[in-house]
Amino acid sequence: MDITSRRKLLECTANPDGGLDYMVNITGHIDKEGSSRTNVLLRYVPDKLVLDAGSFGIYLDTLGEAGWKVAEDLAVTIISDINNELVPRWVQVSVSAPDLAHPAVDTHGVVLEDRQPKWDNPGLLSRLKHI
């Protein structure tokens, strides 16, 4: 699927209170036949738009159809798509999966974070559970 079609899967609606900073958490997973489950956590502070959680599930299903060689590539794709479609004040994407490359490695995880220039709310962000 091309990038434009993939991004259009992320349906957004107007933020009910654009003057309020609040955290949205959506957890999901990608199941690819014949491989292990990849867990995805999306956390964001909305600006003008909020993401429809159901559309994020459809988006993850679509991502599962593509071959991802490394978790870093998947995480970069997700945060880029979210930043392009949703344009949140702050966003964090976490991707983790069992790493079957070596028996001594249990999990391979990636956390990416981005924010709009000049936006900060240390009181809100300090309450987040660290991942």
N, C-alpha and C positions, 0 to 999 in steps of 0.2 A: 504494500500500500504506500502511495506517495505521501509526503510530509503534509501537504495541504488537506488531503482526505483524512489522514490520521488525526490531525489537530481539530478538524471539524467535529469529531466525535465528542470533544470536551464541550458540553453544553453549559452555558453560563446564564444566570439571571441577575437582575439588579440587586445590589446589596441593600437590605432593608434599612440599614442605618450607616451611611457612609462616614459619619462623624465619630463613630465608635470603633475603638480598636478591640478586636476579639479574635480568639484562636479557633480555627476550624481544623479538625483532625479527621482524616479518612484513611482507614486501613484496608488493604486488599491483598490479593495475591495473583500470581501468574502461574498457571499450571500448564506445562508443556508436556505433551504425551511422551513418555519414555524418559522423562527427567524429573528432578525434584522440584518442589514448590519454591517459588521465589516470593518472599514477603515484601510488600511495599507499604510504606507509611508516608502520607502526604500531610504536612501541617502548614497552614498558611494564615496570614492576617489579610482579610479581604480589603480591597480598595473600593472600586466601583462595582465589581461583580463578585458573585459567589458561584461555585461550581456545583452542578447537579451530581450528587453522589452516584446515582445510577449510571449516568453517562461515563463516570470515571471507571466503573466496573466494565462497561462495554469497551472502553479504551484499553483497559488492562487485558481483556480477552484478545483484542486485536494485537497488542504487543506480544502476547504469548505465541502468536502465529509466526512471528519473525524469529530468526536465530540470533541469539545474543551470546557472543563469545565470552564477554566479561561483564560483571555487574556494573563496572564503571560506565560502560557504554550505555547500558539501560538507564542508569540514574541520570546521566547527562541528557539523554533523550527526553525523559520525563520532565525534568526541571526546565528544559528549553521549551517544551510544548506548553507547560503550565505558565511560564513567564510570558509566552507569546499570546496565549488565548485569554488568560485570567488577569494578568498584570497585577499580582498581589503586592501589598506593601512589603511583606516578608514571606518567604517560602522556605521550607525544608523538605527534602526528599530523602528517605532512607530505603535502601534496597538490601536485602540479605537473603542468602540461600545457603544450603549445605554445600560445601565445596568437596566435590568428589575427586579432585585432582590428586589428593594424597591422603592416606588414612590418618595422618597426624593433624590434619586441618579439619576442624568441625564446621565452621561457618565463614563465609566470605561476605562482608558487609561494606556498604558505601553510604556516606551521609554527605549531602550537598546542601548548601544554604545560600540564599541570595536575598537582597532587600533593595527597595527603591532608595536612591540617593537622598540623604538627609532624613530618612525615616528612622526613628528609634523609639522604643518603648521598653526600657530596661525592667520596669516593674512587671510587665506582662511576660517578657521573655525569661526573666529569672525564675518564674514559677514552673517553667516547662521541665518535665522529667527528661533527664539526659538519656540519649540513646547511643 
